């Protein structure tokens, strides 16, 4: 087709989307089923068929979203994280406490309490599971790392403080208390751990102000 001056007129056809739009609610159902399946059977025993049965969907519904069990759990590792609003009160103790408490809360959630031991055991020999855990850990500790960095910039803690190491110490203590010792990781326990960690890296000035 040509215009009045002989210039071709290009008629754009509307882009057609095939299939139905992805249902985020169904994603959540599948993620919950996946967590329950691994919690009940362990990573090696969990199957896509088992997850599909728990979710009440066909296995094709899962494979259209995630090509493998590992991909599904990479997604689940981020999906089960509850968003935490960053706290910047100016107090290192309070900001670190607000950032670490959600980590402790996750350890008490039944679905994660059943899932983590199995994943930790499998991660020792399976690189894909280690990567899944890395994804989960990276998200869960980010707010705490940022709280440490802000405190270092303000001069509340010594400049040589390594933010990731300090947060790993706190998170590791929580996992040890909860999964190995079976002890509480409630707000009181978290606050005690945070105060001890802060004292270990505080500058003399900030220590005097806190006392």
ROBA-242933 format. One record per residue (C-alpha): residue number from 1; residue in three letters; x, y, z. Coordinates in steps of 0.1 Angstrom, whole numbers. Layout:
BEGIN
pt resi NUM&resn Ala&c1 X&c2 Y&c3 Z
...
# end
This chain:
BEGIN
pt resi 1&resn Unk&c1 0&c2 0&c3 0
pt resi 2&resn Unk&c1 13&c2 35&c3 -9
pt resi 3&resn Unk&c1 6&c2 70&c3 2
pt resi 4&resn Unk&c1 -4&c2 99&c3 -21
pt resi 5&resn Unk&c1 32&c2 107&c3 -28
pt resi 6&resn Unk&c1 42&c2 71&c3 -36
pt resi 7&resn Unk&c1 58&c2 65&c3 -2
pt resi 8&resn Unk&c1 50&c2 30&c3 12
pt resi 9&resn Unk&c1 27&c2 31&c3 42
pt resi 10&resn Unk&c1 36&c2 6&c3 69
pt resi 11&resn Unk&c1 7&c2 -9&c3 88
pt resi 12&resn Unk&c1 17&c2 -21&c3 122
pt resi 13&resn Unk&c1 0&c2 -52&c3 134
pt resi 14&resn Unk&c1 -8&c2 -54&c3 171
pt resi 15&resn Unk&c1 14&c2 -77&c3 191
pt resi 16&resn Unk&c1 -5&c2 -107&c3 202
pt resi 17&resn Unk&c1 3&c2 -123&c3 236
pt resi 18&resn Unk&c1 -1&c2 -161&c3 236
pt resi 19&resn Unk&c1 -16&c2 -179&c3 265
pt resi 20&resn Unk&c1 -29&c2 -165&c3 298
pt resi 21&resn Unk&c1 -10&c2 -141&c3 319
pt resi 22&resn Unk&c1 10&c2 -156&c3 347
pt resi 23&resn Unk&c1 -9&c2 -158&c3 380
pt resi 24&resn Unk&c1 13&c2 -146&c3 409
pt resi 25&resn Unk&c1 -12&c2 -162&c3 433
pt resi 26&resn Unk&c1 -6&c2 -196&c3 418
pt resi 27&resn Unk&c1 32&c2 -190&c3 420
pt resi 28&resn Unk&c1 28&c2 -185&c3 458
pt resi 29&resn Unk&c1 8&c2 -218&c3 461
pt resi 30&resn Unk&c1 35&c2 -237&c3 442
pt resi 31&resn Unk&c1 63&c2 -222&c3 463
pt resi 32&resn Unk&c1 45&c2 -232&c3 495
pt resi 33&resn Unk&c1 40&c2 -267&c3 482
pt resi 34&resn Unk&c1 77&c2 -269&c3 472
pt resi 35&resn Unk&c1 88&c2 -258&c3 507
pt resi 36&resn Unk&c1 64&c2 -284&c3 523
pt resi 37&resn Unk&c1 76&c2 -312&c3 499
pt resi 38&resn Unk&c1 113&c2 -306&c3 507
pt resi 39&resn Unk&c1 105&c2 -302&c3 544
pt resi 40&resn Unk&c1 87&c2 -336&c3 545
pt resi 41&resn Unk&c1 109&c2 -356&c3 521
pt resi 42&resn Unk&c1 143&c2 -338&c3 520
pt resi 43&resn Unk&c1 159&c2 -324&c3 489
pt resi 44&resn Unk&c1 167&c2 -358&c3 474
pt resi 45&resn Unk&c1 132&c2 -372&c3 480
pt resi 46&resn Unk&c1 113&c2 -341&c3 468
pt resi 47&resn Unk&c1 100&c2 -343&c3 432
pt resi 48&resn Unk&c1 81&c2 -320&c3 408
pt resi 49&resn Unk&c1 53&c2 -346&c3 408
pt resi 50&resn Unk&c1 51&c2 -344&c3 446
pt resi 51&resn Unk&c1 51&c2 -306&c3 445
pt resi 52&resn Unk&c1 24&c2 -305&c3 418
pt resi 53&resn Unk&c1 2&c2 -328&c3 439
pt resi 54&resn Unk&c1 5&c2 -307&c3 470
pt resi 55&resn Unk&c1 -2&c2 -275&c3 450
pt resi 56&resn Unk&c1 -31&c2 -291&c3 431
pt resi 57&resn Unk&c1 -17&c2 -284&c3 397
pt resi 58&resn Unk&c1 -3&c2 -303&c3 368
pt resi 59&resn Unk&c1 35&c2 -308&c3 365
pt resi 60&resn Unk&c1 34&c2 -289&c3 333
pt resi 61&resn Unk&c1 22&c2 -258&c3 351
pt resi 62&resn Unk&c1 54&c2 -259&c3 372
pt resi 63&resn Unk&c1 77&c2 -266&c3 343
pt resi 64&resn Unk&c1 62&c2 -237&c3 323
pt resi 65&resn Unk&c1 74&c2 -214&c3 352
pt resi 66&resn Unk&c1 106&c2 -231&c3 363
pt resi 67&resn Unk&c1 126&c2 -256&c3 341
pt resi 68&resn Unk&c1 139&c2 -276&c3 371
pt resi 69&resn Unk&c1 135&c2 -282&c3 408
pt resi 70&resn Unk&c1 166&c2 -262&c3 414
pt resi 71&resn Unk&c1 153&c2 -232&c3 395
pt resi 72&resn Unk&c1 120&c2 -234&c3 415
pt resi 73&resn Unk&c1 140&c2 -233&c3 448
pt resi 74&resn Unk&c1 161&c2 -204&c3 436
pt resi 75&resn Unk&c1 129&c2 -185&c3 432
pt resi 76&resn Unk&c1 115&c2 -198&c3 464
pt resi 77&resn Unk&c1 146&c2 -186&c3 483
pt resi 78&resn Unk&c1 137&c2 -151&c3 474
pt resi 79&resn Unk&c1 99&c2 -155&c3 475
pt resi 80&resn Unk&c1 97&c2 -167&c3 512
pt resi 81&resn Unk&c1 117&c2 -136&c3 523
pt resi 82&resn Unk&c1 95&c2 -111&c3 540
pt resi 83&resn Unk&c1 104&c2 -75&c3 530
pt resi 84&resn Unk&c1 120&c2 -56&c3 559
pt resi 85&resn Unk&c1 119&c2 -18&c3 560
pt resi 86&resn Unk&c1 153&c2 -4&c3 565
pt resi 87&resn Unk&c1 158&c2 13&c3 599
pt resi 88&resn Unk&c1 180&c2 43&c3 601
pt resi 89&resn Unk&c1 174&c2 57&c3 636
pt resi 90&resn Unk&c1 210&c2 69&c3 641
pt resi 91&resn Unk&c1 215&c2 42&c3 668
pt resi 92&resn Unk&c1 237&c2 13&c3 657
pt resi 93&resn Unk&c1 223&c2 -10&c3 684
pt resi 94&resn Unk&c1 187&c2 -3&c3 674
pt resi 95&resn Unk&c1 193&c2 -4&c3 636
pt resi 96&resn Unk&c1 212&c2 -37&c3 638
pt resi 97&resn Unk&c1 186&c2 -52&c3 661
pt resi 98&resn Unk&c1 158&c2 -42&c3 637
pt resi 99&resn Unk&c1 178&c2 -58&c3 608
pt resi 100&resn Unk&c1 187&c2 -90&c3 626
pt resi 101&resn Unk&c1 154&c2 -98&c3 643
pt resi 102&resn Unk&c1 137&c2 -109&c3 610
pt resi 103&resn Unk&c1 165&c2 -134&c3 605
pt resi 104&resn Unk&c1 157&c2 -149&c3 639
pt resi 105&resn Unk&c1 120&c2 -148&c3 631
pt resi 106&resn Unk&c1 125&c2 -169&c3 600
pt resi 107&resn Unk&c1 142&c2 -196&c3 620
pt resi 108&resn Unk&c1 110&c2 -200&c3 640
pt resi 109&resn Unk&c1 87&c2 -202&c3 610
pt resi 110&resn Unk&c1 75&c2 -239&c3 607
pt resi 111&resn Unk&c1 80&c2 -242&c3 569
pt resi 112&resn Unk&c1 116&c2 -229&c3 571
pt resi 113&resn Unk&c1 124&c2 -248&c3 603
pt resi 114&resn Unk&c1 115&c2 -280&c3 584
pt resi 115&resn Unk&c1 133&c2 -270&c3 552
pt resi 116&resn Unk&c1 166&c2 -256&c3 564
pt resi 117&resn Unk&c1 182&c2 -287&c3 580
pt resi 118&resn Unk&c1 176&c2 -307&c3 548
pt resi 119&resn Unk&c1 190&c2 -280&c3 526
pt resi 120&resn Unk&c1 221&c2 -275&c3 548
pt resi 121&resn Unk&c1 228&c2 -312&c3 547
pt resi 122&resn Unk&c1 225&c2 -313&c3 509
pt resi 123&resn Unk&c1 245&c2 -281&c3 504
pt resi 124&resn Unk&c1 277&c2 -299&c3 515
pt resi 125&resn Unk&c1 278&c2 -319&c3 483
pt resi 126&resn Unk&c1 255&c2 -301&c3 459
pt resi 127&resn Unk&c1 267&c2 -269&c3 443
pt resi 128&resn Unk&c1 232&c2 -260&c3 431
pt resi 129&resn Unk&c1 218&c2 -262&c3 467
pt resi 130&resn Unk&c1 247&c2 -241&c3 479
pt resi 131&resn Unk&c1 238&c2 -214&c3 454
pt resi 132&resn Unk&c1 202&c2 -215&c3 465
pt resi 133&resn Unk&c1 213&c2 -210&c3 501
pt resi 134&resn Unk&c1 236&c2 -182&c3 490
pt resi 135&resn Unk&c1 207&c2 -164&c3 474
pt resi 136&resn Unk&c1 186&c2 -168&c3 505
pt resi 137&resn Unk&c1 214&c2 -156&c3 528
pt resi 138&resn Unk&c1 224&c2 -127&c3 507
pt resi 139&resn Unk&c1 189&c2 -113&c3 508
pt resi 140&resn Unk&c1 183&c2 -120&c3 545
pt resi 141&resn Unk&c1 214&c2 -102&c3 557
pt resi 142&resn Unk&c1 215&c2 -72&c3 534
pt resi 143&resn Unk&c1 198&c2 -48&c3 558
pt resi 144&resn Unk&c1 221&c2 -57&c3 586
pt resi 145&resn Unk&c1 252&c2 -52&c3 565
pt resi 146&resn Unk&c1 239&c2 -17&c3 555
pt resi 147&resn Unk&c1 233&c2 -9&c3 592
pt resi 148&resn Unk&c1 270&c2 -18&c3 600
pt resi 149&resn Unk&c1 282&c2 3&c3 571
pt resi 150&resn Unk&c1 262&c2 34&c3 583
pt resi 151&resn Unk&c1 277&c2 30&c3 618
pt resi 152&resn Unk&c1 312&c2 28&c3 604
pt resi 153&resn Unk&c1 307&c2 60&c3 583
pt resi 154&resn Unk&c1 293&c2 78&c3 614
pt resi 155&resn Unk&c1 323&c2 67&c3 634
pt resi 156&resn Unk&c1 303&c2 46&c3 659
pt resi 157&resn Unk&c1 325&c2 15&c3 653
pt resi 158&resn Unk&c1 362&c2 11&c3 644
pt resi 159&resn Unk&c1 370&c2 17&c3 607
pt resi 160&resn Unk&c1 384&c2 -18&c3 603
pt resi 161&resn Unk&c1 351&c2 -35&c3 611
pt resi 162&resn Unk&c1 341&c2 -59&c3 583
pt resi 163&resn Unk&c1 304&c2 -56&c3 579
pt resi 164&resn Unk&c1 298&c2 -90&c3 563
pt resi 165&resn Unk&c1 319&c2 -108&c3 590
pt resi 166&resn Unk&c1 301&c2 -91&c3 618
pt resi 167&resn Unk&c1 267&c2 -100&c3 604
pt resi 168&resn Unk&c1 278&c2 -136&c3 597
pt resi 169&resn Unk&c1 288&c2 -139&c3 634
pt resi 170&resn Unk&c1 253&c2 -128&c3 644
pt resi 171&resn Unk&c1 234&c2 -149&c3 619
pt resi 172&resn Unk&c1 257&c2 -179&c3 626
pt resi 173&resn Unk&c1 250&c2 -176&c3 664
pt resi 174&resn Unk&c1 212&c2 -176&c3 657
pt resi 175&resn Unk&c1 214&c2 -207&c3 635
pt resi 176&resn Unk&c1 236&c2 -224&c3 661
pt resi 177&resn Unk&c1 212&c2 -216&c3 689
pt resi 178&resn Unk&c1 180&c2 -226&c3 670
pt resi 179&resn Unk&c1 190&c2 -255&c3 649
pt resi 180&resn Unk&c1 217&c2 -272&c3 669
pt resi 181&resn Unk&c1 208&c2 -263&c3 705
pt resi 182&resn Unk&c1 170&c2 -259&c3 701
pt resi 183&resn Unk&c1 171&c2 -227&c3 722
pt resi 184&resn Unk&c1 151&c2 -196&c3 717
pt resi 185&resn Unk&c1 159&c2 -169&c3 692
pt resi 186&resn Unk&c1 134&c2 -144&c3 704
pt resi 187&resn Unk&c1 138&c2 -107&c3 707
pt resi 188&resn Unk&c1 156&c2 -109&c3 740
pt resi 189&resn Unk&c1 182&c2 -133&c3 726
pt resi 190&resn Unk&c1 187&c2 -112&c3 695
pt resi 191&resn Unk&c1 192&c2 -81&c3 716
pt resi 192&resn Unk&c1 218&c2 -97&c3 738
pt resi 193&resn Unk&c1 237&c2 -110&c3 708
pt resi 194&resn Unk&c1 235&c2 -76&c3 691
pt resi 195&resn Unk&c1 248&c2 -57&c3 722
pt resi 196&resn Unk&c1 277&c2 -81&c3 725
pt resi 197&resn Unk&c1 286&c2 -77&c3 689
pt resi 198&resn Unk&c1 284&c2 -39&c3 690
pt resi 199&resn Unk&c1 306&c2 -38&c3 721
pt resi 200&resn Unk&c1 333&c2 -58&c3 703
pt resi 201&resn Unk&c1 337&c2 -32&c3 676
pt resi 202&resn Unk&c1 326&c2 1&c3 692
pt resi 203&resn Unk&c1 349&c2 31&c3 694
pt resi 204&resn Unk&c1 358&c2 44&c3 729
pt resi 205&resn Unk&c1 335&c2 75&c3 724
pt resi 206&resn Unk&c1 305&c2 55&c3 714
pt resi 207&resn Unk&c1 310&c2 31&c3 742
pt resi 208&resn Unk&c1 310&c2 59&c3 767
pt resi 209&resn Unk&c1 278&c2 74&c3 752
pt resi 210&resn Unk&c1 260&c2 40&c3 755
pt resi 211&resn Unk&c1 270&c2 35&c3 791
# end
